[in-house]
Amino acid sequence: IKVTLRIVQAGVPDVKKTATIGFINPSEQKTVSFTNFPAPSFQSPAQIKVEVQPVENESNTSNNSADYPVLFSIQ
């Protein structure tokens, strides 16, 4: 099952990462980790977009994507 993560931010190229989940049971949750990101811009808001491809015979795909507004900062 392909999982795609995109970071969209003005002034910098979009970042796109993909990962694969081998198998998932109905109602189960899995964690996917992405690494090796370029430095973000700390001056403008960004959108993180996540999309999970439907599993075989999945009837409800309304929860397979989400957008999250973020603001990167240095701590």
All heavy atoms as a GROMACS GRO file, in nm:
protein
  576
    1ILE      N    1   0.086  -0.116   0.000
    1ILE     CA    2   0.000   0.000   0.000
    1ILE      C    3   0.091   0.122   0.000
    1ILE      O    4   0.172   0.141   0.091
    1ILE     CB    5  -0.093   0.001   0.123
    1ILE    CG1    6  -0.176  -0.127   0.125
    1ILE    CG2    7  -0.180   0.126   0.121
    1ILE    CD1    8  -0.226  -0.163   0.260
    2LYS      N    9   0.079   0.203  -0.103
    2LYS     CA   10   0.167   0.319  -0.118
    2LYS      C   11   0.116   0.436  -0.035
    2LYS      O   12  -0.002   0.469  -0.037
    2LYS     CB   13   0.173   0.358  -0.265
    2LYS     CG   14   0.265   0.471  -0.296
    2LYS     CD   15   0.267   0.495  -0.447
    2LYS     CE   16   0.335   0.624  -0.482
    2LYS     NZ   17   0.331   0.650  -0.626
    3VAL      N   18   0.209   0.500   0.038
    3VAL     CA   19   0.180   0.619   0.117
    3VAL      C   20   0.267   0.732   0.061
    3VAL      O   21   0.388   0.716   0.048
    3VAL     CB   22   0.214   0.597   0.266
    3VAL    CG1   23   0.185   0.723   0.347
    3VAL    CG2   24   0.137   0.478   0.322
    4THR      N   25   0.204   0.844   0.029
    4THR     CA   26   0.276   0.959  -0.027
    4THR      C   27   0.263   1.077   0.068
    4THR      O   28   0.154   1.109   0.113
    4THR     CB   29   0.220   0.997  -0.165
    4THR    OG1   30   0.230   0.884  -0.252
    4THR    CG2   31   0.297   1.113  -0.226
    5LEU      N   32   0.376   1.141   0.095
    5LEU     CA   33   0.381   1.260   0.178
    5LEU      C   34   0.437   1.373   0.092
    5LEU      O   35   0.539   1.355   0.026
    5LEU     CB   36   0.472   1.238   0.299
    5LEU     CG   37   0.495   1.364   0.382
    5LEU    CD1   38   0.429   1.348   0.517
    5LEU    CD2   39   0.642   1.393   0.397
    6ARG      N   40   0.368   1.486   0.089
    6ARG     CA   41   0.416   1.603   0.016
    6ARG      C   42   0.419   1.722   0.110
    6ARG      O   43   0.327   1.742   0.190
    6ARG     CB   44   0.325   1.636  -0.102
    6ARG     CG   45   0.340   1.542  -0.217
    6ARG     CD   46   0.254   1.579  -0.337
    6ARG     NE   47   0.270   1.717  -0.376
    6ARG     CZ   48   0.169   1.799  -0.408
    6ARG    NH1   49   0.044   1.756  -0.403
    6ARG    NH2   50   0.192   1.922  -0.443
    7ILE      N   51   0.525   1.802   0.099
    7ILE     CA   52   0.533   1.928   0.172
    7ILE      C   53   0.535   2.037   0.066
    7ILE      O   54   0.623   2.040  -0.020
    7ILE     CB   55   0.659   1.936   0.260
    7ILE    CG1   56   0.660   1.822   0.362
    7ILE    CG2   57   0.664   2.072   0.330
    7ILE    CD1   58   0.787   1.813   0.443
    8VAL      N   59   0.434   2.125   0.072
    8VAL     CA   60   0.419   2.232  -0.024
    8VAL      C   61   0.439   2.364   0.050
    8VAL      O   62   0.370   2.391   0.148
    8VAL     CB   63   0.279   2.228  -0.089
    8VAL    CG1   64   0.262   2.341  -0.188
    8VAL    CG2   65   0.256   2.093  -0.155
    9GLN      N   66   0.536   2.444   0.001
    9GLN     CA   67   0.569   2.568   0.069
    9GLN      C   68   0.617   2.669  -0.035
    9GLN      O   69   0.697   2.636  -0.122
    9GLN     CB   70   0.677   2.542   0.174
    9GLN     CG   71   0.705   2.657   0.264
    9GLN     CD   72   0.804   2.620   0.374
    9GLN    OE1   73   0.890   2.536   0.356
    9GLN    NE2   74   0.789   2.684   0.489
   10ALA      N   75   0.567   2.791  -0.025
   10ALA     CA   76   0.606   2.896  -0.118
   10ALA      C   77   0.755   2.923  -0.108
   10ALA      O   78   0.811   2.926   0.001
   10ALA     CB   79   0.527   3.024  -0.090
   11GLY      N   80   0.819   2.942  -0.222
   11GLY     CA   81   0.959   2.982  -0.224
   11GLY      C   82   1.059   2.868  -0.222
   11GLY      O   83   1.179   2.892  -0.232
   12VAL      N   84   1.013   2.744  -0.203
   12VAL     CA   85   1.104   2.629  -0.205
   12VAL      C   86   1.038   2.518  -0.288
   12VAL      O   87   0.916   2.510  -0.297
   12VAL     CB   88   1.136   2.577  -0.064
   12VAL    CG1   89   1.213   2.678   0.017
   12VAL    CG2   90   1.012   2.535   0.011
   13PRO      N   91   1.119   2.432  -0.350
   13PRO     CA   92   1.060   2.322  -0.427
   13PRO      C   93   0.978   2.229  -0.337
   13PRO      O   94   1.012   2.208  -0.220
   13PRO     CB   95   1.182   2.248  -0.482
   13PRO     CG   96   1.295   2.345  -0.476
   13PRO     CD   97   1.265   2.434  -0.358
   14ASP      N   98   0.869   2.174  -0.393
   14ASP     CA   99   0.789   2.077  -0.318
   14ASP      C  100   0.876   1.957  -0.282
   14ASP      O  101   0.967   1.918  -0.356
   14ASP     CB  102   0.672   2.027  -0.402
   14ASP     CG  103   0.563   2.131  -0.420
   14ASP    OD1  104   0.578   2.244  -0.369
   14ASP    OD2  105   0.463   2.099  -0.487
   15VAL      N  106   0.847   1.898  -0.166
   15VAL     CA  107   0.914   1.776  -0.123
   15VAL      C  108   0.813   1.663  -0.137
   15VAL      O  109   0.699   1.676  -0.092
   15VAL     CB  110   0.961   1.788   0.024
   15VAL    CG1  111   1.017   1.656   0.073
   15VAL    CG2  112   1.061   1.900   0.039
   16LYS      N  113   0.853   1.554  -0.199
   16LYS     CA  114   0.765   1.438  -0.214
   16LYS      C  115   0.840   1.313  -0.171
   16LYS      O  116   0.950   1.286  -0.218
   16LYS     CB  117   0.718   1.423  -0.358
   16LYS     CG  118   0.621   1.309  -0.379
   16LYS     CD  119   0.573   1.304  -0.522
   16LYS     CE  120   0.478   1.188  -0.545
   16LYS     NZ  121   0.435   1.180  -0.685
   17LYS      N  122   0.780   1.240  -0.077
   17LYS     CA  123   0.837   1.116  -0.027
   17LYS      C  124   0.732   1.007  -0.038
   17LYS      O  125   0.612   1.033  -0.022
   17LYS     CB  126   0.877   1.129   0.121
   17LYS     CG  127   0.979   1.237   0.151
   17LYS     CD  128   1.116   1.189   0.120
   17LYS     CE  129   1.221   1.288   0.167
   17LYS     NZ  130   1.354   1.235   0.159
   18THR      N  131   0.775   0.885  -0.063
   18THR     CA  132   0.683   0.772  -0.067
   18THR      C  133   0.738   0.658   0.018
   18THR      O  134   0.858   0.644   0.036
   18THR     CB  135   0.659   0.720  -0.211
   18THR    OG1  136   0.784   0.682  -0.267
   18THR    CG2  137   0.593   0.825  -0.298
   19ALA      N  138   0.645   0.581   0.071
   19ALA     CA  139   0.679   0.462   0.149
   19ALA      C  140   0.572   0.357   0.119
   19ALA      O  141   0.467   0.389   0.063
   19ALA     CB  142   0.684   0.493   0.298
   20THR      N  143   0.598   0.236   0.158
   20THR     CA  144   0.504   0.128   0.133
   20THR      C  145   0.474   0.052   0.262
   20THR      O  146   0.566   0.022   0.338
   20THR     CB  147   0.561   0.030   0.028
   20THR    OG1  148   0.589   0.103  -0.091
   20THR    CG2  149   0.463  -0.080  -0.005
   21ILE      N  150   0.346   0.026   0.282
   21ILE     CA  151   0.301  -0.061   0.391
   21ILE      C  152   0.271  -0.196   0.325
   21ILE      O  153   0.192  -0.202   0.230
   21ILE     CB  154   0.174  -0.007   0.458
   21ILE    CG1  155   0.200   0.130   0.520
   21ILE    CG2  156   0.122  -0.105   0.562
   21ILE    CD1  157   0.074   0.199   0.568
   22GLY      N  158   0.332  -0.301   0.374
   22GLY     CA  159   0.313  -0.432   0.314
   22GLY      C  160   0.172  -0.486   0.329
   22GLY      O  161   0.114  -0.540   0.235
   23PHE      N  162   0.114  -0.471   0.446
   23PHE     CA  163  -0.018  -0.528   0.475
   23PHE      C  164  -0.078  -0.455   0.593
   23PHE      O  165  -0.006  -0.416   0.686
   23PHE     CB  166  -0.005  -0.678   0.507
   23PHE     CG  167  -0.136  -0.746   0.535
   23PHE    CD1  168  -0.217  -0.787   0.432
   23PHE    CD2  169  -0.178  -0.765   0.665
   23PHE    CE1  170  -0.339  -0.850   0.457
   23PHE    CE2  171  -0.300  -0.827   0.691
   23PHE     CZ  172  -0.379  -0.869   0.587
   24ILE      N  173  -0.209  -0.437   0.590
   24ILE     CA  174  -0.278  -0.376   0.704
   24ILE      C  175  -0.418  -0.437   0.714
   24ILE      O  176  -0.485  -0.457   0.613
   24ILE     CB  177  -0.284  -0.222   0.691
   24ILE    CG1  178  -0.332  -0.157   0.820
   24ILE    CG2  179  -0.365  -0.180   0.571
   24ILE    CD1  180  -0.310  -0.007   0.827
   25ASN      N  181  -0.458  -0.470   0.836
   25ASN     CA  182  -0.590  -0.526   0.861
   25ASN      C  183  -0.693  -0.414   0.873
   25ASN      O  184  -0.658  -0.302   0.907
   25ASN     CB  185  -0.590  -0.608   0.990
   25ASN     CG  186  -0.509  -0.734   0.977
   25ASN    OD1  187  -0.528  -0.811   0.884
   25ASN    ND2  188  -0.418  -0.754   1.071
   26PRO      N  189  -0.821  -0.445   0.850
   26PRO     CA  190  -0.926  -0.344   0.870
   26PRO      C  191  -0.919  -0.286   1.011
   26PRO      O  192  -0.896  -0.358   1.108
   26PRO     CB  193  -1.056  -0.422   0.848
   26PRO     CG  194  -1.017  -0.535   0.760
   26PRO     CD  195  -0.876  -0.571   0.801
   27SER      N  196  -0.933  -0.154   1.022
   27SER     CA  197  -0.931  -0.078   1.147
   27SER      C  198  -0.793  -0.073   1.214
   27SER      O  199  -0.779  -0.015   1.321
   27SER     CB  200  -1.033  -0.132   1.248
   27SER     OG  201  -1.162  -0.125   1.192
   28GLU      N  202  -0.694  -0.133   1.155
   28GLU     CA  203  -0.559  -0.130   1.212
   28GLU      C  204  -0.489   0.001   1.174
   28GLU      O  205  -0.517   0.059   1.069
   28GLU     CB  206  -0.477  -0.248   1.159
   28GLU     CG  207  -0.339  -0.259   1.217
   28GLU     CD  208  -0.261  -0.377   1.160
   28GLU    OE1  209  -0.306  -0.438   1.062
   28GLU    OE2  210  -0.153  -0.405   1.215
   29GLN      N  211  -0.398   0.047   1.258
   29GLN     CA  212  -0.317   0.165   1.229
   29GLN      C  213  -0.172   0.121   1.217
   29GLN      O  214  -0.126   0.033   1.289
   29GLN     CB  215  -0.330   0.269   1.340
   29GLN     CG  216  -0.467   0.328   1.351
   29GLN     CD  217  -0.474   0.435   1.459
   29GLN    OE1  218  -0.374   0.475   1.516
   29GLN    NE2  219  -0.594   0.482   1.487
   30LYS      N  220  -0.101   0.184   1.125
   30LYS     CA  221   0.042   0.156   1.107
   30LYS      C  222   0.117   0.289   1.104
   30LYS      O  223   0.063   0.390   1.063
   30LYS     CB  224   0.068   0.083   0.975
   30LYS     CG  225   0.011  -0.056   0.970
   30LYS     CD  226   0.120  -0.158   0.973
   30LYS     CE  227   0.060  -0.297   0.970
   30LYS     NZ  228   0.152  -0.395   0.923
   31THR      N  229   0.242   0.287   1.148
   31THR     CA  230   0.327   0.405   1.145
   31THR      C  231   0.420   0.396   1.026
   31THR      O  232   0.478   0.291   1.000
   31THR     CB  233   0.410   0.414   1.275
   31THR    OG1  234   0.320   0.425   1.386
   31THR    CG2  235   0.503   0.534   1.272
   32VAL      N  236   0.432   0.507   0.954
   32VAL     CA  237   0.524   0.516   0.841
   32VAL      C  238   0.622   0.629   0.872
   32VAL      O  239   0.581   0.737   0.913
   32VAL     CB  240   0.448   0.547   0.710
   32VAL    CG1  241   0.544   0.562   0.593
   32VAL    CG2  242   0.345   0.439   0.681
   33SER      N  243   0.750   0.603   0.854
   33SER     CA  244   0.852   0.705   0.880
   33SER      C  245   0.916   0.750   0.750
   33SER      O  246   0.946   0.668   0.663
   33SER     CB  247   0.960   0.648   0.972
   33SER     OG  248   0.906   0.615   1.098
   34PHE      N  249   0.939   0.881   0.740
   34PHE     CA  250   1.007   0.940   0.626
   34PHE      C  251   1.132   1.010   0.678
   34PHE      O  252   1.128   1.072   0.785
   34PHE     CB  253   0.916   1.041   0.555
   34PHE     CG  254   0.791   0.981   0.497
   34PHE    CD1  255   0.673   0.980   0.570
   34PHE    CD2  256   0.790   0.925   0.371
   34PHE    CE1  257   0.557   0.926   0.518
   34PHE    CE2  258   0.674   0.870   0.318
   34PHE     CZ  259   0.558   0.871   0.392
   35THR      N  260   1.242   1.003   0.604
   35THR     CA  261   1.367   1.063   0.649
   35THR      C  262   1.433   1.144   0.537
   35THR      O  263   1.385   1.143   0.423
   35THR     CB  264   1.466   0.954   0.695
   35THR    OG1  265   1.491   0.865   0.585
   35THR    CG2  266   1.412   0.875   0.813
   36ASN      N  267   1.544   1.207   0.571
   36ASN     CA  268   1.628   1.280   0.476
   36ASN      C  269   1.554   1.393   0.405
   36ASN      O  270   1.546   1.399   0.282
   36ASN     CB  271   1.691   1.185   0.373
   36ASN     CG  272   1.778   1.082   0.440
   36ASN    OD1  273   1.850   1.113   0.534
   36ASN    ND2  274   1.772   0.960   0.394
   37PHE      N  275   1.501   1.485   0.484
   37PHE     CA  276   1.430   1.600   0.429
   37PHE      C  277   1.528   1.716   0.407
   37PHE      O  278   1.617   1.738   0.489
   37PHE     CB  279   1.320   1.647   0.525
   37PHE     CG  280   1.203   1.554   0.530
   37PHE    CD1  281   1.196   1.453   0.621
   37PHE    CD2  282   1.098   1.570   0.440
   37PHE    CE1  283   1.088   1.366   0.626
   37PHE    CE2  284   0.989   1.486   0.444
   37PHE     CZ  285   0.984   1.383   0.536
   38PRO      N  286   1.507   1.793   0.302
   38PRO     CA  287   1.586   1.916   0.287
   38PRO      C  288   1.539   2.018   0.390
   38PRO      O  289   1.431   2.006   0.446
   38PRO     CB  290   1.554   1.962   0.145
   38PRO     CG  291   1.420   1.902   0.115
   38PRO     CD  292   1.414   1.773   0.191
   39ALA      N  293   1.622   2.119   0.413
   39ALA     CA  294   1.586   2.223   0.510
   39ALA      C  295   1.464   2.300   0.460
   39ALA      O  296   1.458   2.340   0.344
   39ALA     CB  297   1.702   2.318   0.530
   40PRO      N  298   1.363   2.319   0.545
   40PRO     CA  299   1.245   2.395   0.505
   40PRO      C  300   1.271   2.545   0.517
   40PRO      O  301   1.371   2.587   0.576
   40PRO     CB  302   1.139   2.352   0.607
   40PRO     CG  303   1.220   2.327   0.731
   40PRO     CD  304   1.350   2.268   0.682
   41SER      N  305   1.180   2.622   0.465
   41SER     CA  306   1.184   2.766   0.487
   41SER      C  307   1.119   2.794   0.621
   41SER      O  308   1.012   2.741   0.651
   41SER     CB  309   1.109   2.839   0.376
   41SER     OG  310   1.093   2.975   0.408
   42PHE      N  311   1.183   2.878   0.701
   42PHE     CA  312   1.126   2.914   0.830
   42PHE      C  313   1.048   3.044   0.822
   42PHE      O  314   1.006   3.099   0.922
   42PHE     CB  315   1.238   2.926   0.934
   42PHE     CG  316   1.309   2.796   0.959
   42PHE    CD1  317   1.435   2.774   0.905
   42PHE    CD2  318   1.250   2.696   1.032
   42PHE    CE1  319   1.501   2.653   0.926
   42PHE    CE2  320   1.314   2.575   1.053
   42PHE     CZ  321   1.440   2.554   0.999
   43GLN      N  322   1.027   3.095   0.700
   43GLN     CA  323   0.964   3.224   0.682
   43GLN      C  324   0.820   3.218   0.633
   43GLN      O  325   0.751   3.318   0.634
   43GLN     CB  326   1.047   3.308   0.584
   43GLN     CG  327   1.187   3.333   0.635
   43GLN     CD  328   1.271   3.410   0.536
   43GLN    OE1  329   1.224   3.451   0.432
   43GLN    NE2  330   1.397   3.432   0.570
   44SER      N  331   0.775   3.103   0.587
   44SER     CA  332   0.638   3.097   0.535
   44SER      C  333   0.570   2.967   0.577
   44SER      O  334   0.636   2.864   0.596
   44SER     CB  335   0.639   3.109   0.382
   44SER     OG  336   0.707   3.000   0.324
   45PRO      N  337   0.438   2.970   0.592
   45PRO     CA  338   0.363   2.849   0.627
   45PRO      C  339   0.375   2.745   0.517
   45PRO      O  340   0.407   2.776   0.403
   45PRO     CB  341   0.218   2.897   0.639
   45PRO     CG  342   0.222   3.045   0.632
   45PRO     CD  343   0.352   3.087   0.576
   46ALA      N  344   0.346   2.622   0.552
   46ALA     CA  345   0.352   2.511   0.457
   46ALA      C  346   0.229   2.424   0.475
   46ALA      O  347   0.156   2.435   0.574
   46ALA     CB  348   0.479   2.430   0.477
   47GLN      N  349   0.207   2.336   0.379
   47GLN     CA  350   0.101   2.235   0.387
   47GLN      C  351   0.168   2.098   0.378
   47GLN      O  352   0.253   2.076   0.291
   47GLN     CB  353   0.003   2.248   0.271
   47GLN     CG  354  -0.092   2.365   0.280
   47GLN     CD  355  -0.201   2.338   0.382
   47GLN    OE1  356  -0.250   2.227   0.397
   47GLN    NE2  357  -0.241   2.443   0.452
   48ILE      N  358   0.134   2.010   0.470
   48ILE     CA  359   0.175   1.871   0.459
   48ILE      C  360   0.055   1.794   0.411
   48ILE      O  361  -0.053   1.801   0.470
   48ILE     CB  362   0.225   1.817   0.595
   48ILE    CG1  363   0.353   1.890   0.635
   48ILE    CG2  364   0.248   1.666   0.586
   48ILE    CD1  365   0.411   1.845   0.766
   49LYS      N  366   0.073   1.723   0.301
   49LYS     CA  367  -0.035   1.647   0.239
   49LYS      C  368   0.002   1.499   0.242
   49LYS      O  369   0.112   1.463   0.201
   49LYS     CB  370  -0.055   1.694   0.095
   49LYS     CG  371  -0.091   1.841   0.084
   49LYS     CD  372  -0.094   1.887  -0.061
   49LYS     CE  373  -0.132   2.032  -0.072
   49LYS     NZ  374  -0.273   2.056  -0.062
   50VAL      N  375  -0.089   1.418   0.291
   50VAL     CA  376  -0.065   1.274   0.302
   50VAL      C  377  -0.175   1.202   0.225
   50VAL      O  378  -0.293   1.233   0.239
   50VAL     CB  379  -0.066   1.228   0.449
   50VAL    CG1  380  -0.042   1.079   0.459
   50VAL    CG2  381   0.035   1.306   0.531
   51GLU      N  382  -0.133   1.106   0.144
   51GLU     CA  383  -0.230   1.025   0.069
   51GLU      C  384  -0.191   0.878   0.079
   51GLU      O  385  -0.075   0.843   0.060
   51GLU     CB  386  -0.232   1.067  -0.078
   51GLU     CG  387  -0.334   0.989  -0.159
   51GLU     CD  388  -0.339   1.032  -0.304
   51GLU    OE1  389  -0.273   1.131  -0.340
   51GLU    OE2  390  -0.409   0.966  -0.381
   52VAL      N  391  -0.290   0.795   0.110
   52VAL     CA  392  -0.272   0.651   0.118
   52VAL      C  393  -0.356   0.588   0.008
   52VAL      O  394  -0.477   0.614  -0.002
   52VAL     CB  395  -0.314   0.596   0.257
   52VAL    CG1  396  -0.295   0.446   0.263
   52VAL    CG2  397  -0.238   0.667   0.367
   53GLN      N  398  -0.293   0.506  -0.074
   53GLN     CA  399  -0.367   0.439  -0.181
   53GLN      C  400  -0.467   0.341  -0.120
   53GLN      O  401  -0.440   0.281  -0.015
   53GLN     CB  402  -0.270   0.364  -0.274
   53GLN     CG  403  -0.178   0.456  -0.350
   53GLN     CD  404  -0.255   0.551  -0.440
   53GLN    OE1  405  -0.338   0.509  -0.520
   53GLN    NE2  406  -0.227   0.679  -0.428
   54PRO      N  407  -0.581   0.323  -0.183
   54PRO     CA  408  -0.681   0.229  -0.130
   54PRO      C  409  -0.627   0.085  -0.128
   54PRO      O  410  -0.549   0.046  -0.214
   54PRO     CB  411  -0.797   0.240  -0.228
   54PRO     CG  412  -0.775   0.365  -0.304
   54PRO     CD  413  -0.628   0.391  -0.303
   55VAL      N  414  -0.670   0.011  -0.027
   55VAL     CA  415  -0.638  -0.131  -0.024
   55VAL      C  416  -0.740  -0.206  -0.108
   55VAL      O  417  -0.847  -0.152  -0.141
   55VAL     CB  418  -0.636  -0.186   0.121
   55VAL    CG1  419  -0.529  -0.119   0.203
   55VAL    CG2  420  -0.771  -0.173   0.187
   56GLU      N  421  -0.709  -0.327  -0.141
   56GLU     CA  422  -0.799  -0.408  -0.223
   56GLU      C  423  -0.935  -0.420  -0.157
   56GLU      O  424  -0.945  -0.446  -0.036
   56GLU     CB  425  -0.738  -0.547  -0.242
   56GLU     CG  426  -0.815  -0.633  -0.341
   56GLU     CD  427  -0.746  -0.765  -0.365
   56GLU    OE1  428  -0.622  -0.772  -0.354
   56GLU    OE2  429  -0.818  -0.861  -0.396
   57ASN      N  430  -1.040  -0.395  -0.234
   57ASN     CA  431  -1.180  -0.404  -0.190
   57ASN      C  432  -1.219  -0.296  -0.088
   57ASN      O  433  -1.322  -0.309  -0.022
   57ASN     CB  434  -1.214  -0.542  -0.135
   57ASN     CG  435  -1.195  -0.650  -0.237
   57ASN    OD1  436  -1.230  -0.632  -0.354
   57ASN    ND2  437  -1.137  -0.762  -0.197
   58GLU      N  438  -1.141  -0.192  -0.073
   58GLU     CA  439  -1.177  -0.084   0.020
   58GLU      C  440  -1.293  -0.005  -0.039
   58GLU      O  441  -1.287   0.041  -0.152
   58GLU     CB  442  -1.057   0.008   0.043
   58GLU     CG  443  -1.085   0.118   0.142
   58GLU     CD  444  -0.962   0.201   0.174
   58GLU    OE1  445  -0.856   0.180   0.114
   58GLU    OE2  446  -0.974   0.288   0.261
   59SER      N  447  -1.399   0.012   0.040
   59SER     CA  448  -1.517   0.083  -0.010
   59SER      C  449  -1.521   0.229   0.037
   59SER      O  450  -1.577   0.314  -0.031
   59SER     CB  451  -1.645   0.012   0.034
   59SER     OG  452  -1.648   0.001   0.175
   60ASN      N  453  -1.462   0.260   0.151
   60ASN     CA  454  -1.462   0.397   0.203
   60ASN      C  455  -1.321   0.454   0.189
   60ASN      O  456  -1.233   0.423   0.268
   60ASN     CB  457  -1.505   0.400   0.349
   60ASN     CG  458  -1.496   0.539   0.409
   60ASN    OD1  459  -1.487   0.639   0.338
   60ASN    ND2  460  -1.499   0.546   0.541
   61THR      N  461  -1.300   0.538   0.089
   61THR     CA  462  -1.168   0.600   0.069
   61THR      C  463  -1.166   0.746   0.113
   61THR      O  464  -1.069   0.817   0.090
   61THR     CB  465  -1.126   0.589  -0.078
   61THR    OG1  466  -1.224   0.656  -0.158
   61THR    CG2  467  -1.110   0.445  -0.122
   62SER      N  468  -1.272   0.791   0.180
   62SER     CA  469  -1.281   0.932   0.221
   62SER      C  470  -1.177   0.969   0.327
   62SER      O  471  -1.147   1.086   0.346
   62SER     CB  472  -1.421   0.964   0.273
   62SER     OG  473  -1.448   0.891   0.392
   63ASN      N  474  -1.120   0.870   0.394
   63ASN     CA  475  -1.020   0.898   0.498
   63ASN      C  476  -0.878   0.861   0.454
   63ASN      O  477  -0.790   0.843   0.535
   63ASN     CB  478  -1.055   0.826   0.628
   63ASN     CG  479  -1.056   0.675   0.611
   63ASN    OD1  480  -1.048   0.623   0.501
   63ASN    ND2  481  -1.069   0.604   0.722
   64ASN      N  482  -0.856   0.852   0.322
   64ASN     CA  483  -0.726   0.811   0.271
   64ASN      C  484  -0.633   0.928   0.242
   64ASN      O  485  -0.522   0.908   0.194
   64ASN     CB  486  -0.742   0.727   0.144
   64ASN     CG  487  -0.793   0.588   0.175
   64ASN    OD1  488  -0.855   0.565   0.276
   64ASN    ND2  489  -0.768   0.495   0.085
   65SER      N  490  -0.677   1.050   0.268
   65SER     CA  491  -0.590   1.165   0.247
   65SER      C  492  -0.623   1.272   0.350
   65SER      O  493  -0.733   1.278   0.403
   65SER     CB  494  -0.605   1.221   0.105
   65SER     OG  495  -0.735   1.271   0.086
   66ALA      N  496  -0.520   1.355   0.377
   66ALA     CA  497  -0.538   1.464   0.472
   66ALA      C  498  -0.436   1.572   0.442
   66ALA      O  499  -0.328   1.545   0.389
   66ALA     CB  500  -0.521   1.414   0.615
   67ASP      N  501  -0.472   1.696   0.474
   67ASP     CA  502  -0.384   1.812   0.462
   67ASP      C  503  -0.367   1.874   0.600
   67ASP      O  504  -0.465   1.888   0.673
   67ASP     CB  505  -0.443   1.916   0.368
   67ASP     CG  506  -0.450   1.871   0.224
   67ASP    OD1  507  -0.404   1.759   0.194
   67ASP    OD2  508  -0.499   1.948   0.141
   68TYR      N  509  -0.244   1.911   0.631
   68TYR     CA  510  -0.213   1.970   0.761
   68TYR      C  511  -0.137   2.100   0.742
   68TYR      O  512  -0.029   2.099   0.681
   68TYR     CB  513  -0.128   1.875   0.846
   68TYR     CG  514  -0.192   1.741   0.866
   68TYR    CD1  515  -0.160   1.633   0.784
   68TYR    CD2  516  -0.285   1.720   0.967
   68TYR    CE1  517  -0.218   1.509   0.802
   68TYR    CE2  518  -0.345   1.597   0.985
   68TYR     CZ  519  -0.311   1.491   0.903
   68TYR     OH  520  -0.368   1.368   0.921
   69PRO      N  521  -0.188   2.213   0.791
   69PRO     CA  522  -0.110   2.337   0.785
   69PRO      C  523  -0.001   2.334   0.893
   69PRO      O  524  -0.026   2.292   1.006
   69PRO     CB  525  -0.214   2.446   0.814
   69PRO     CG  526  -0.318   2.377   0.896
   69PRO     CD  527  -0.319   2.233   0.851
   70VAL      N  528   0.121   2.375   0.855
   70VAL     CA  529   0.232   2.376   0.951
   70VAL      C  530   0.315   2.504   0.935
   70VAL      O  531   0.311   2.569   0.831
   70VAL     CB  532   0.325   2.254   0.935
   70VAL    CG1  533   0.252   2.125   0.964
   70VAL    CG2  534   0.388   2.251   0.798
   71LEU      N  535   0.387   2.536   1.039
   71LEU     CA  536   0.483   2.646   1.036
   71LEU      C  537   0.610   2.591   1.100
   71LEU      O  538   0.610   2.553   1.218
   71LEU     CB  539   0.431   2.767   1.113
   71LEU     CG  540   0.518   2.891   1.111
   71LEU    CD1  541   0.542   2.939   0.969
   71LEU    CD2  542   0.453   3.002   1.192
   72PHE      N  543   0.717   2.582   1.023
   72PHE     CA  544   0.842   2.528   1.075
   72PHE      C  545   0.914   2.633   1.159
   72PHE      O  546   0.912   2.751   1.125
   72PHE     CB  547   0.931   2.482   0.960
   72PHE     CG  548   0.873   2.368   0.881
   72PHE    CD1  549   0.822   2.388   0.754
   72PHE    CD2  550   0.869   2.240   0.934
   72PHE    CE1  551   0.769   2.283   0.681
   72PHE    CE2  552   0.816   2.134   0.864
   72PHE     CZ  553   0.766   2.155   0.737
   73SER      N  554   0.977   2.588   1.268
   73SER     CA  555   1.052   2.680   1.354
   73SER      C  556   1.174   2.609   1.408
   73SER      O  557   1.182   2.486   1.408
   73SER     CB  558   0.964   2.730   1.468
   73SER     OG  559   0.929   2.624   1.553
   74ILE      N  560   1.269   2.687   1.455
   74ILE     CA  561   1.390   2.634   1.517
   74ILE      C  562   1.373   2.645   1.667
   74ILE      O  563   1.334   2.749   1.718
   74ILE     CB  564   1.514   2.714   1.473
   74ILE    CG1  565   1.532   2.703   1.322
   74ILE    CG2  566   1.636   2.664   1.545
   74ILE    CD1  567   1.641   2.791   1.268
   75GLN      N  568   1.402   2.538   1.737
   75GLN     CA  569   1.390   2.541   1.883
   75GLN      C  570   1.524   2.528   1.948
   75GLN      O  571   1.612   2.467   1.906
   75GLN     CB  572   1.300   2.428   1.931
   75GLN     CG  573   1.158   2.452   1.892
   75GLN     CD  574   1.064   2.358   1.970
   75GLN    OE1  575   1.106   2.279   2.052
   75GLN    NE2  576   0.938   2.369   1.942
   0.00000   0.00000   0.00000
